[in-house]
Amino acid sequence: MESEQLISGSGSRYVQMRSDTATSPSSFLCRLSSFEPARIFEELPSATIVSVSRPDAGDFSPMLLSYTIEFQYKQFKWRLLKKPSHVFYLHFALKKRAFFEEIHEKQEQVKEWLQNLGIGDHTEVVQDDEDADDETVPLHNEESAKNRDVPSSAALPIIRPALGRQQSMSDRSKVAMQGYLNHFLGNMDIVNSREVCKFLEVSMLSFSPEYGPKLKEDYVMVKHLPKIPRDEAFRKCCACRWFSCCNDNWQKVACGNRSINLRVKSSSKVKDWVASINDAGLRPPEGWCHPHRFGSFAPPRGLTEDGSRAQWFIDGRAAFEAIASAIEDAKSEIFICGWWVCPELYLRRPFHAHASSKLDSLLEAKAKEGVQIYILLYKEVALALKINSVYSKRKLIGIHENVRVLRYPDHFSSGVYLWSHHEKLVIVDYQICFLGGLDLCFGRYDTAEHKVGDCPPLVWPGKDYYNPRESEPNSWEDTMKDELDRGKYPRMPWHDVHCALWGPPCRDMARHFVQRWNYAKRNKAPNEQAIPLLMPQHHMVIPHYMGRSQEMEIESKNANHHRRQDSYSSISSCQDIPLLIPQEADGLDSPKEDPNLNGMDSPDLLEQPSRVSNNLAFPFRKSKILPVGHDTPMRGFVDDLDSLARHGKMGSDEVAQPGMKNMDPEWWETQERGNKGGFTDESGQVGPCSSCRCQNQFFISGLSGDEIIRNRVLEALFRRIMRAYNDKKCFRVIIVIPLIPGFQGGLDDAGAASVRAVMHWQYRTICRGQFSILQNLNEILGPKTHDYISFYGLRSYGKLFDGGPVACSQVYVHSKIMIIDDCTTLIGSANINDRSLLGSRDSEIGLLIEDKEMINSHMGGKPWKAGKFSLSLRLSLWSEHLGIRAGEMNQIIDPVVDSTYKDIWMATAKANTTIYQDVFSCIPNDFIHSRAAFRQNIAYWKDKIGHTTIDLGIAPEKIESYQNGDMKKADPMERLGSVKGHLVSFPLDFMLKEDLRPVFNESEYYASPQVFH
């Protein structure tokens, strides 16, 4: 039989599968004397004989009696069905244990006596770790074995009760069994022995409230391990209807798309397991199975003082330096999950002064200290992406044997080609977790200045000087070699937001990583023993509604309130109940799964005194934290779309289904106002009510009735704006997105169809066509539309080197955040498009932070209680975008009033846009409406200034202007000196006369449109 052992060497915590071996008496004694793990039982359990039954009323054989026994330990109750044979085996095992212990004690006494006489050696007995068992506790040696012995006279009446009438025999058997149970249930040492724990079917995880009630347990055999025979005769199972007919007693446990093959020793055990599993499936959801708000995989945190903390980081420098510090402080484990990971990435700059801050150097130093490092990489489709995860894996696994790497998925075997693993996670020692929009890769390091040049290289070495609009490297192996000519081309600045978590939310993220790692290991590397299965640590992750502490009891009423209002109904349909399915004879090793279930739709940190946006949050914010989103798009890891819809857990995607109940206006009203009626504080304010600020890499969404774009973020915004308009109230929506998708190629190039395709779907969402939000709002609100919603991008400029050309570039917005009323913040990896939001395509992870620390502020000209986390993040972002200095922050405290929204935000964007247009005529802009006009404009500027960039990002040496009829020439830096911050208007009229979708002579035409939206 295979068993699981929890290894804790060098601080590591992972499950290693091994085979049980025969235990010799000597090794048994050594283990008893030296192995002292934690006890399972901290207090004595109790047992009650519920009933005694026999298979046949006329059968008087005592060995055929069956005892239903109910055990209780703390709040846990469970029932077991036992026979006299089970008691006999237990009694024999205890006697054997006591016998060897007594011999061992005598050996120790003789050994001590000889040593006192000076004739004995002092050689220590070497512990045999081969068969160490962490689930049991040896009996204490200082006690007499006689006091720990269970007399045979206690077991004899069970095996052979006195003769008499049937009823009296049952009663005497019941009394005999109860008496025998009392012998070992009244002794703390005996009850924690391996033998008794096995008899009681308990383990170290049995009584953790996190896992819900005590259910049936047993050892399992993991059939994919190489030590298990693999010949057909061993696995053969006849085709049958009933489990008892299976020759080798194989069966399948199925839940949704996932299934596990199990085998038991006897056909009678099949019935026990069938009944137990189906009974567990019929129970109301508890613990981690409890339905959480928004369909989240983890419960809300911070509802009580549980140590939950969060801190934001703006741009790469702040986040990377914090991650580097966390890695340097690692003691046991580091988990890394990313869409792209570059081993040669410097986490501190300037890189010349921080040679040891490269990611691979940091990991190597910790691996040599014994820290276990697990890295899960997205395995890309090489023809579509150039991130070269093969090279990353090869570099990472070459660091040290304590670094394990998995790439997933295997496209051919999984059938997943279009979708990607998009989560960005770094978890250290289960203590601190980083998540958000930043991958540990080239091009992401940046500061609030968003410099466009670095010549000679000080901050961005080699290929880290990155501009995917100009060129994507075909090879990442020579990382210190420049891909771009720094004297001619600017880098593309990168704007992002990241977050750090402490406490229970961090452990939730670690648990999620463990689940994804184990899934990838089982599917891709089941026989690689160098790649272990992981075990999540279970402490500090108990959901708030399951706590048993005094504090929790005091706040139980409040907790219950949140549970009732934040959770979906606990009622499950019959389709969601895990059932056992008879195993087909040919289905053990290669289960046939529906290919349509694969998710393809047929699912702190340098100071900057002059600026507030110094990338530092107020540290350790107290917040209510809710991890949001479905775990992964892989088939079998989460339920398919239909199953999610049945659960009521599809989030925004469920709105997309035509004819579904949640299309009802009342449902939308409930969603808009929130299940709790909005957040409310002592002042009685209820939200969301005034503002929504969103930054995202993409903005592709659909309105009700859109059968192509299925996520309904746009519909939610539209309905909320219309409610504000009808109620004659102010509501502001600010969307900040990239000006151009960050893919290679000029907008008119033959190889830039992907860029144009993404632009098509974004313009379709924003302002073009019947499903665009601005067109629908304009029909009702007219010119007042822009009082409610507006769209923006970011730009930056500078000299490429001293005396060199002046260049500009878009600041690529890669953050995935939303801030509501300066009180609630959503941070994650998900973009606003179907790829991220349907829950069945790209894998994403997000975090909803609802502030508990409130400070005085203003909203809409009135006093307002704002959250420290959300307000400080919003002010820092705005100060960066608007060029606001620390002494001017009071100008943007209220984001809704006209003096802020119109006179500062909109005016700054308009002025900056005009300046960039005057100096660069950069692309995109509102003056180019067709591809013909685009070609003409590009040709004009190339002829005028010679070299330029793909998006016209090089300024002429002098800019020309006319004043009083005279042409004057000026230094472009003088004009650019009037730019404030980085904010510019999004060009809504760019290419408005063109259909930007791929055409038949472009390869993208033959790809699924779902790839682009």
N, C-alpha and C positions, 0 to 999 in steps of 0.2 A: 504494500500500500504506500502511496505517496503521501507525504505530509508537508505542511508549510512551516518553515522556521524563520523567526524574525531575527535577523543578524544585526547586531549593534556594534560592530568593530569600527574603530576610528570615527565614531560619530555617525556612521552610515545607518540608514534605516531602509532596508529593502527586504523583500521576501525572496528567499532562495528556496527553490524546490529541490528536495533530495529524497532518496529512498531510505526507508527504515531498514536497518540491518539487525541481525541477531545480536543480542546483548549478552556478553559473558558475565558470570558472577563478579569477576574482578572489576571489569569496567563498570558494572552496575554499582558496586560499592564505592568506587572512586567518584562516580557521579553523585551519589547520595551525599558523600562527605564534602564535596566542594561546590556543587551547583545549588544556588539559593536564589531562585527567581522570585518575582512578586507573587503573592497569593491571589487566587481567584476570589475566594470568599473572605471578606473582612469580618463577617459575623456569621453565626451559625444559621443555616437554613432550616426550614421545617418541612415535614412531609405528612401527608394524610392519605390513607388508603380510601379511595373513593368507592371502589367496587372490586369484587372478585367474580370472575366468570370462568366457565368451562365450555369447551367446544360442543360437548354433547351432554345433555342432562343425565344420561345413564352412565357416563364415563366417570369413574371414581378415582382415576389416576391423578395424584397430586402434582405430578410433573407437567400436566397439561393445563393447570390453572393459569389464568391470566389476571394480573393485578393492575388496575388503573390507579396510578399514584399521582397525587397533586403536590408539587413542591412549591415553596415560596421563599424568596430571598429578597429582602427589602420590598420594593414595589412590584417585583417581577413574579409572575406565576406561570408555571408550565406543567403539563401533564405528560406522563410517560406510561407506556404499556410494557410491563415486565413479566417474565415467566420465572419459575424456580431455577431454570437453567442459567439465566442471567445472574441470579444471586449466587449460584454455585461457582460460576466463573469468577465473579467478583471476590467471593470469599477465598477461593484458591489463590488469586492474585495478591490479596492482602496478606495471607499466610506466607506466601513466598517472599513478599517484601519484608515482613517482620522477621522471617528466618535469616535472611541475608543481613538485615540490620543488626540482629543480635550477634551474628558472627563478626560483623565489622566492629561492633562495640568491644567485643572480647579481644579482637586483634589490636585495637587501639590501646586497651588496658595493658596487654602483654608488651606492646611496643613501648609504652610509657615506662613500664617497670624495667625493661631492659636498658632503656636510655638512662634511667636514674642510677642503674648499676654501672653505667659507662661501657656497656658491651653492645649496645645497639647502634645502628647507623642512623643518620639523620636525613636519609634520602626521602624527599617528598614524593608522594604518589602523584603521578602525572594524571591530570584530569583527561578523561576521554570526551572531547567535545563532539565527537562524531555523532553521538546519540543524545546530545543534550536536548532537553525538552523544556521549552519555556512556558508551557501551559500548566505545569504541575510543581508542587513544592515538596521536598523531602521531609520526612519526619525528623523532629529535633533530636539530636544525638544525646543531649543531656538528660532526657527522660528515659525511663526504663522501658524497654521494649514490651515488657509484660503489661504495662498500663496502656499500651497502645494496641494491644492485641484484641481482635474480635473473636470471642470464644466460639468454637464450633457448635456448642450447645445452643447458641442463638440461631444458627442457620439450620440445624437439623429439623426443627419442627416445620420449617418451610418446605424442605425437601420431602419429609415424610411425616405429615401430621397424623395425629391419632385417629383411629377409625371411629366412625359414628354415622349419624344421619347426615344426609347431604348438606342441609342447612348449617348444622353444627360444625361440619368439616370446613365449610366456607368461612364461618365466623372464626374458628380456631386458626385457619390459615391467615386470615386477615390480621388477627392479633399477633401471630408469629412474625409475619412480615413487618408489621409496625414496630415490634420489639427489636427486630434485627436492624431496621433502618435507624432506630434511636441509638444503637450502639456506635455507629460511625457519624451520624449527624450531630451527636453531642460532643464530638472531639474535633477541635479546630484543625489539628494536624492531620488527622485521618481524612477529614472531609476535603482537605486541599491536596490529597494525594492524587497521583495520576490515575490510579485505578478507580477511585470514587468519582473523580471528575468525568472520567469516560463513561462510567455507569450513569451519572446524572446528565450526560450530554451537555456539558458546559465548557466554555473556553474563556480566554482573557477578554474577548469582545462580547460575551454573552450579556453582561450587565451594564453596558454603556447606554445611557438614556438616548444617546444620539441615534442608535440603531433601532429604536422602537422596542416592542415587546420581545420577550424571550420566545423564540420559535425553535423548531426542530433543527438540530445540528449534528454533524458527523464529519469525519475525515473524508476528503475527496481525493480521487486519483486523477491527475492531470494527464490526459492521454496523449498530448502533443510532445511530452518529454521523450528524449531519445531512449531512456532506459525502459520504456514501455514497449513490449513487442508490437510489431506492426504487420505481422503476416495476416493474411485474410482469415485464416482459421481462428485466430485469436479474437478478431473483431466480428466474426460472422454472427448475424442475427437474422432469424427467419422472419419472413413477412407474416405478420400476425395482427390480429385486432386487439388482443388483450396483452398486457405487459407480462403476465405470468407465463405466456407461451413463448417468450423470447429465450432462446437457449442460453445466451450470456447475460440476460437481464439488462439489456440496453434500453434506454428511453430518452426522449428529448423533452427538455423544458423550453417552452417558447413564450416570448412576451414581445408583442409587436413584431419587428423584423428580426429580432435576435433570438438565437436558440443555442442551447448547450446540451451536449450529449452526456448522459450520466449512466453509470453502471453500478449495480449493487450486488451483494453476495448471494442473495436468495430472492426468489419470487415474492415471498411474503413481505420483504422489505420494499419491494416495488409498490405494493399497495399502501404501505405506511407513508412512503414519500409522495405518492400521488395525492393522497388525502391531505398531507401536511402542506404541500405546495399549493394545491387548490384552495385550501383553507386560508393560507396566507394571502393569496390573491384576492379573496373575497373580503378581507378585513378592510376597514377604512384606512386611508393613507395616513401614515405616521412618520415622524422623524424626517429623513431625507426624502421620503416619498410624499410628504405633505405638499399639497399644491400651494405654491407661493405666488405673490403678486407679480403680475406681468408674465407669468409662466417661468419665472427665474429658476435656475437650478439650485440656488441657495437661499436661505431665509434672510429676512431683514436683520441687520446688525445695528447696534448702537441705540436700540430702543431702551435699553438699560445701560448702566455704567459697566460695560463689558470690555473696555479697553480699545474699542474701535477708534482709529485715528486715520486721517487722510491729509495729504499735502499735495498741492499742484506744482508743476514745473512748466514754464513757458520756454519753448525752444530747446534745442538739443544740448547746449552746454550745461544748463542746470540739471537736466535729467541724467545725462551721461556721467557727470561728476558724482552725483548721488549714487548711481548704480556702481561706479568704480569703488566708492567707499564701502558700499554694502558688500561687494564681492571680497574686498580686502579683509573685512571683518567676519567672513563666513567661517563657521566652525564644523559644520557637518554636511550640508547639502546645498547645491545650487541647481535650480531648474530654469532652463531657458527655452522659450518657445517663440519662433519667429517666422515670418514670411521670407525674410532674407537676413542672414547673419554673416558678417564679414570678420573672420578671425583677426585680420590685421588692423581693425578699427582702433584708433586712439580715442580713449574716453576722456582724456585731458589734453588741453592745448596751452601754449604752443607745443607741438609734438616733439621738437628737439629737446625740450626740457623735461619731457615726461615719457622717456623711452619705455619705462616699465608699465605704462598705463595702457598698452595695447591689450585688447581683449584676450588674445591667446596667451600673452605673458601673465596677465592676472589669473587666468584659469590654470595655467601651468603651476604657478606658485602655490595656489590653493590645493590643487590635485596632489602635489608632492607632500602637502601637510596631511593628506588623508581625506580631504573633502571629496565627497562623491558628486560628480557633475553629470547632469542629464540634459541633453539638448535635443529638442524635437524640431526638425526643419521641414519646411514645405518642399516637397519634391515637384519641381515645376515641369511643365511641358517644354522641353528644350527648344523646340521650334518656335515657340511663342515668346519665351522670356529668356533673358541672358544673365540671370542671377547666379547660375552655375553652382547649385547646391552640392554637386558632386565634389567640386574643389573645396568647398567649405567643410564638408564632412571629412574629406581626406586630411585636411589641415588640422581639424579639431581632434580627430581620433588619434593623430600622431603626436598630440601633446603629451599624453600620459594615459596609462591604463585605467585611471579613475575617471576618465572622460568618456562617456558613452553617448553615441549619436544615433538617432533614427531619422530617416527621411520617409515622409509619407504624403500622399498615398502612392501605391503602385498603380499606375493608370490603367494598364491593360487588365490586371486581375480585378481591380475594383470597378472598372468602367467609368471612373471619374476623370474627365479630361478638361472640362470647361471651368471647374471651380477650384478654389485654392484655400489653403490654410492661412488665414489672415490675422490671427491673434498675435499680439506682441506682449510677452510675459517674461519677467525675471523675478524669481522667488528665491530668497536666501534664508535658509534655516527655519523655514516656516514662520519667520519673524517679520520680515518685510517683503513686500511685493510691489513691483512696478508694472503698470499697464497703461495703455493709451495708444497713441498713434505712431510712436517711434520704434522702428526696428533698429537693431544693433548692426548698422550697415553704413556704407559710404553715402555721402551726400546729406546725411541727416544732422550732423553737428552744425549748429548755428547759434548766433546771439541775437539780441534785440536790434542790433545795427543792421543785420542782414547785408553784409558786405558782398559786393559782386566781384571783387578782385582779390588776389593773393599772390603777388609776384614781387620778389621771390617768395617761394612757399614758406609760410610760418605756421599757418593754422590748418590748411587743408593739403596734405601731402599726396602726391601722385594722383591716383584715380579718385581720391576723395574730393578733388576739385571737379565737381560733378555737374553736368548740365545735360540731362537726358533729351532735351529739345534739340540739342546740337548733335550729340553722338552718344550712343550706348556702347561701352567697350565690349568687344567680342571675347575677350579673355580677361579674367580678374587675377591671374596668377602673378604677373609682374605688377604688384599693386603700387609700388613706388614710382612707376613710370607714368608720366602724364598722358592722359587721353586727349586733352585739349591744349591748344596753344594759349597759354595764359596771357600773352601779349595781345591776342586778338579776340578771345572769346570770354565773356563773363561766366562765372558759375551761376547756377540757379539757386538763390537763397531758399531756405526751407523753414517754413513756419509750422510748429507743431505744439501740442499740449500733451503732457504726460502726468501721471499721478502715482503717488506712493501710498501704500496701505500698511497699517499695523493692526495687530490683534486678530479677532475672529475672521474678518474679511480676508485677511492674508491667507489664513488656513483654508478658507473656502476656495481661493484661487489655487492653492497647492493641491487640494483635493481634486479639483478639476484637471490640473496638469497630470496628476497620477492616473486619472481615468483615461485621458487621451493617450498617455504613454503606454499604458497597459493594453489599450485597444490596438495601437499600432504594433506593439510587440507581438501580440497574439496573432495578428493578421500577416505581418511581414517577416518577423524573425522568431517564430515559435521555438525553433531548435537551437538558437544561439544562446548558450549559457552565459556568454559575456554580457548579454543584454538582459538584465533581471526584470522581473515584475516588481512593481513598487507597492508599498503599503501606506495608505494615508494615515498620518497621525490623527488620533481621534479626540485628543484633549483640546479644550477651548473652541470647539466648533459646535457645541450643542445649541440648537435653535432656541430663541428666546422663549418660545411657548412650551419648552420641555424642561426648563430649569427647575431645580428642586431646592435652591438656596432660600434663606430667609428673605433676602432682597427680592428674589423673584416672586415669592409668595405675597410680599407686600404690594408688588406691582402687577400681580396676576390679572387684576381687573383691567388695567390699561393694556396689558399684553393681549388679553382676550379680545379687547376692542379692536386692536390692530389686526388680529388674526381674522376676525369675522369680516372686517371691511376690506382687508388687503388680499384675501385669498379667494380663489374660485371655489365653487362648490366641491365638496369632497365626494360627491356621488360620481361614481364611474359607471360607464356603460359596460355591458357584458363583453364588448370587444376588447376592453382594456385589461381584462383579467387574465393573468398568465395561466396558461393551460398546458397540460402534458399532451404530447402528440406521439402516437406510436411511431417508432423509428423504422424507416424503410431499411431493408437489408443492404442496399447499395448507397446509403446516404450518410454513413458515419464520417468518412474522411472528406468527402466533397459534397457538402450540402448544396442542393440546387436552390438558388435564390432568384427571385424575379429581377431581371436586369433593370426593370423600370423603377426599382426601389433604391437606386443609387444616387438619388438627388438630382436627376437631370430632367425633372419635370415631365416626363410623359404621362426637390429642396436646396546745499546748498551755496563754494559757490560764490562767485566773485561779485564784489560790490560795484554798483554803478551809481554813485551819488547823484548824478545829474538826472537820473530817470527813476521813476517808481517801478517801471517794468524791469527790475533787476533779476527776474526769474525766481524770486524767493517768495514763497507763501508765508502767511503767519503759520508757524510750525504747529504740528499736532492738533489740527482742527478736530473738534468733536462733531461728529456727524452721524446721521442715520444713513447707513450704507446698504444699498441693495444691489447685489450683482444681478445683472440683467442679461437676458438673451439665451438663445439655445446654444448648446455646447458645440455642435459640429454638424456639418452637412453629410457626414459619412453614413452610408446605409448601415442600419443596425445600431448606431451609437445614440441616435435619438429616434423618436417615432417618425413615421412618414407624415406627410401633410394631412392625409385624411384622419389619421389617429389623433394628431394634434388638434384638428378642428373639433373632433368629438370631445376632447378634453376641455375645450374652450381655452386653449393655451397658445393660440397662433399669433398673439400680439397684433401688430398692424396688418399682417398678411391676411388674417381672417376677414378683414373688411373687403378684401379684394374679390371674394368669391361671389359671383352674381346670385342673387336670390337668397343669400344667407340671412339669418335672423338679425345679425348685428348691423345690417344695413338700415335698420329701422331708425328714424330720427331720435327716438327716445334713448336708444343705445348710444348714439353719438353724444347726446346731451350728457349722459352719465360719464362717458369717457372724458369729455371736455372739462367737466367740473371736478372730476376725480372721484374715485370711489369713496374717499373720506370727505367729500364735499370741499376739496381743496385743503391746504394747510391752514390752520387757524392758531393764532397766539392770543395772549392776554388782551391785546387791543381789539381783537375780534376781526382782524383782517383775514380775508379769505382769498386764495389765489388758485390757479394762476389768473391774473387779471390785467396786467399792463404791458409786459414785454417778453419777447422771445428773441434771444440772440444765438445764432447758429453759425458755426464754422465747420466746413466739411470739404473733403476732397472732391466729392461729386454732389450733384443735386438733381437726381432723377426720381420722380415720383408721379403718382397718378391721382386723378380725381375719380369720384364715383362714376362707374360706367366705363371706365377705361379697361378694356379687356387685354391690353398688352402689358402696360406697367401695372403691377399688382400691389406694390406697397402703397399705403394710404397716408403717408406723412403730409402730402399736399392737401388731401381732403380735410385732414384735421386742421391745418392752417387756414384753409378756405372757410370752413365752418366757424372757426374761432373769430376770424376777421369779420365775417358777416354778423355774428352775434354782437360784437363790439359796435359795428355800424348801426345795427338795429336798435341797440340800447343807447346809442349816442355817447359811447364811451371811447376813450383813447386806448389804442392797442398798437404796439410797434413790433414789427418783425424785421430783423436785420439778418440777412444771409451773406456770409463771406465765403467765397469759393475761388478756386484758381481761375485766372483769366483764360488760360488755354490748358487742355489736358497735357500732363507731363510725359508725352510720348514723343519719340523721335520723328522728325520730318517736317518740312515746310508745309503750310496749310494747303498749298496747291500741288504738292508733290504727288506723284503716282503712288508712292509708298506710304502715304500719310492717311490712308482711308480710315484707319482706326481712330485717329485724332478727330477727323470730321464726323465719324459715326457717333462718338461720344458727345461731340458738340451738338449734333442733331437732337439727341435725346434730352440734353440739358435745355436747349432752346425750346423744345417741345413742352417741357415741364414749366419753363419760366414764362415765355411770352408768345409762342407761336402755335396756333392751332386751337381746336376746340377743347382740348384737355389741359391747356396752359392756365396757370393761376392768374396771371396779369390780364389776359384777355377776358376771362370770366369775371374778374373783379371790375375791369373797366366798363363792361356792359351794365353794371349796376352802380358802381361808385363813381365812374368817370374819372376826372382829374384828381379826385381824393384818394385814389388807389395808393399813390406813393406816400400818403400820410400813414398808411398801415403797413406796407411791405416794400422793401427795396433791396437791391442786390449790389454787391461790391467785390473788389479784388484788392490785391496788394502789389505794389511795385517798389523797387529800390534802384539806386544809381550810385555811381562812383567811378573813379579812375582805375583802370586796370593795373596801372603801375605809375610811379612818379614820372610825370611828363608824358604819360601814355594817353590813349583815347578815353573819352568819357563814354561809359556804357551803362545800360539799364537792363533790367530783367524783371520779369514777374517774380514776386515772392510766392513760391509754390505753397499754397494752403493745403496742408496735409492733416491738420487737426480734425478730430471728430468729437466735437463738443456741442452742447446746447445749455444755455443758462436761462432759467425762467425766473423773472421777477427778483433777481439777485438773491434768491433763496434756494433754488434747486439747480443742480448741475448734473448733466449726463456726460460722462467721459468714457471713451472706449476705442475700439478698433473699427467699428462699423461705419461704412459710408452710407449716404442716403441714396440708395439704389436697390434694385431687386436682388442683385448679387449678395448684398449684405443683409438685407432686412427680411427676406422670406424665410430665413431659418433653415433653408434646405440647400443652400448653394455654398458660398464662401463661409468658412468657420469664423466666427467673431465672438468677442467677449466685451461686455460693457459694465459700467458702474453708475448707479444712480445715487447721488449724494444729496440728502435733504438736511439742511443746516439745523442744528440745535442751539448753537451759540449765535444769538441775535444781537445786532447793534443798531443804533439809531441811524436812520438814513431818510431819504425822500424818494417818493415815486409819484409821478404825476402832479407835482407841486404840493403834495401832502406828506405828513410824517409817515414813515414806513419802517418796519422792522426788517432789516436785511440780514442775511446770513453772512457770517464772517468769511467762510470759505468761498461762497459764490460771489459776494461783492468784491473781495480782494482780487479774485481771479478776473472778474470783469473789468475792474479799474486798471489792473496791470495790462490786460490786453488792449484796452482803449488807449492807455497812455502810449503804448508802443505804436499802435495804428495811427494815432492822431498827433504824435509828437508832443504830448502834454508832459510838462515837468512836474516835479513833486509839489511845488508850491501852488500849482494850478489845478490840483485834483478836484477841488470843490466845484469846478465848472462842469464836471461830468458825473457828479454824484447821482443826480436824477437823470436817468437815461431816457425818460419819456417826454419831458417838457420840451416845447419848441426851441427854447434857448439852448438846449443841448442837442436834440435830435436834428433840428433843421439848421440852426445857426452855427453849430460846431461840426457835427458829424457829416451831414450832407454837404455843407459848404466846403469843408476840408476836402472831401472826396472830389467835388466838382473842380475846385481850384487845382488840386494836384493833377487831375486828369488833363486839364487844359495845359498845364505846364509841360507834362510829358509829351503831349501831342505837339506842342510848339517846338520842342527841342528834338524829339526823335521821330515823330510820326509813327510811333511804335504800334505794333499789331498785337492784339486786335483793337480796333477802334470803331466808332459809330459812323465813320465816313465811307467805309468800304462795304458795299452791299452785294457784290458779286465776285466771282472768281476772276472775271476779266478785269475788273477794277483793281483787284488784288495784284494781278500780274503786272498791270500797268504801274501801280504804285511801287512795287518792288524794283522794277526795272529803272524807274526814275531815280530812286535813292541810290541804287548801286552805281548808276552812271554818274551821279553827283558826288558821292563821297568815296567811291571805290569799294573797299571792303565794308561789309556790315554783317550782322548776324541773321539768323534764320527768321527772327521776328523783328527785324529793324531795330536793333538795340545799341547801335553805335551812333553817337552824335557827330555832326559836322564840326570842323575846327571852329567855325564861327556860325552863329545863327543869324539869319537875316530877318529884319523887321522894317516896316515902313512907318515913319513918323512925319506928319506934315508933308507927305509926298516924297520924302527923302528916304532912301534905303540906308539903314544902319546895321552894322555888324557887331555882335556882342559875344562874349565868352559864354558858352553854354552853362558853365558852372555858376555864373552870376544868376542866370534865370532859374536854375535848379535850386539855388539857395533859398527860394521862396517855398519849396516843398516842405510840408509838415508831415512828419511820420511817413507812413507807407500806403495809406488808404487811397484808392481810386474807385471810380464808378465802374460797374460792370457794363460792357458794351452790348446793350440789348439789340441794337440794329445791325450788328456785324453779320455780313453774309445773309441778310434777310431775304434776298431774292434767290437763294440757292437751296436746292435739296441736297443736304450734306450726307445722305445715306450712301453706302457703297453701291457701285453700279456693276453690271454684269462682267466687265473686264477686269475687275479687282477681286483678288482672292478673298477679301473680307465679305464679298457679296455671298459667297457660298458657306460662310460660317453662320452659326446660329446667332440671330440678333440679340439673344439673351446674354451673349458674351459682353456686349457693350452697354447693357443697362441693368 
